[in-house]
């Protein structure tokens, strides 16, 4: 899907002295990362392979607060780079309250045989997952319910920006913005988030076998590794039955892990949480928790996590406990030395690059602005011919004229709240009466009925 043809880009926010910058001549590397050869699990679909172009667009969408109805929440508001794209809050704040579950870390989500997403696996893919928070009433607010605008209203908002028609043209070879394209771009960026520079990876590369002692490990860390990869009847913790290395992501077709609470609600239970994030980067490079842990945020640290599995009791209310955690096959009876060793091993799964690498960082400046550096050899004249149309006068008092290339178009006018004020089919030369519209700022959206290309401009009505 790599974009080869030349096209133009726009520079936005010209009134801002310095903006965050994305250089389309020198894209950051997403599609050819140095993934270890021993990592073999990968849930990337054939129709959405990671490209530098697609992941660049996904990065901008992931960090853009304009994807929420009040411009206050982005995907990155609940999935922060400094916490391996998780959240240290018990639950995360959205535009209409707080989330029902703890935000799952996204690091290494690609490296799993599991294709579904969310704690309860309700999304059939990461593409499906990518737009669900945007359309959630609590999280980002484009739900189309409870008085919310819907996803089509968001698309109109994005079409009216200077950057998104250009970026979608850059990635998909035409400027049409759709939910599927948004999903694919965000999913590419999320799948690019990988962490394979940990102490574990250094040791694994030296011996290429999880069953051997790693020369760079302490004796405690090697004991913890042995416990992790050994079945309970053989004196181990059996963690690898569900979280096998070297990916350390959850296997497919699991039931719940015995944590059945509901965040901030001690009177309810939830048996549907059958998915989990990778065990990599449970802590940051300083050893600080990237938690709390579990879907309800009920476990504050790794010691509590190990204690949960060591002391797990079957309860009648939990009718969906995974069979690997039930009965004598799960009896652990780890002593304190063994529990400490297991925690020490889990610390070795933390990398460093994921926390600081620019390609996963916020591309916007502190004011929420961004500048796209155009491809070399492409000028603003090309931009005008590709996307723009003439509207005059602007500001307009009673009417405006619009000049387009020969053809038929769908003209739509939206007010500042995203409500459609006017809609009609027009020819290339058209005069529109706006005398009945209140003064304000409007978005003119023009759809070419032949090419399906969408273009937008802002109109000021006096």
Buried (B, 14 or more C-beta within 10 A) or exposed (E): BEBEEEBBBBBBBEEBEEBBEBBBEEBBEBBEEEBEEBBEBEBBBEEBEBBBBBBBBBBBBBBBBBBBBEEBBBBBBBBBBBBBBBBBBBBBBBBBEBBBBBBBBBBBBBBBBBBBBBBBBEBEBBBBBBBBBBBBBBBBBBBEEEEBBBBEBBBBBBBBBBBBBBBBBBBBEBBBBEBEBBBBBBBBBBBBBBBBBBBBBBBBBEEEEBEEBBEBBBEBBBBBBBBBBBEBEEEBBBBBBBBBBBBBBBBBEBBBBBBBBBBEEEEEBBBBBBBBBBBBBBBBBEEEBBBBBBBBBBBEBBEBBBBBBBEBEEEEEBEEBBEBBBEEEBEBEBEEEBBBBBBBBBBBBBBEBBBEBEBBBBBBBEEBBBBBEBBEEBEEEBBEEBBBBEBEEBEBEEEBBBEBEEEEBBBBBBBEEBEBBBEEEBEBEBEBEBEEBEEEEBBBBBBBEEEEBBBBBBBEBE
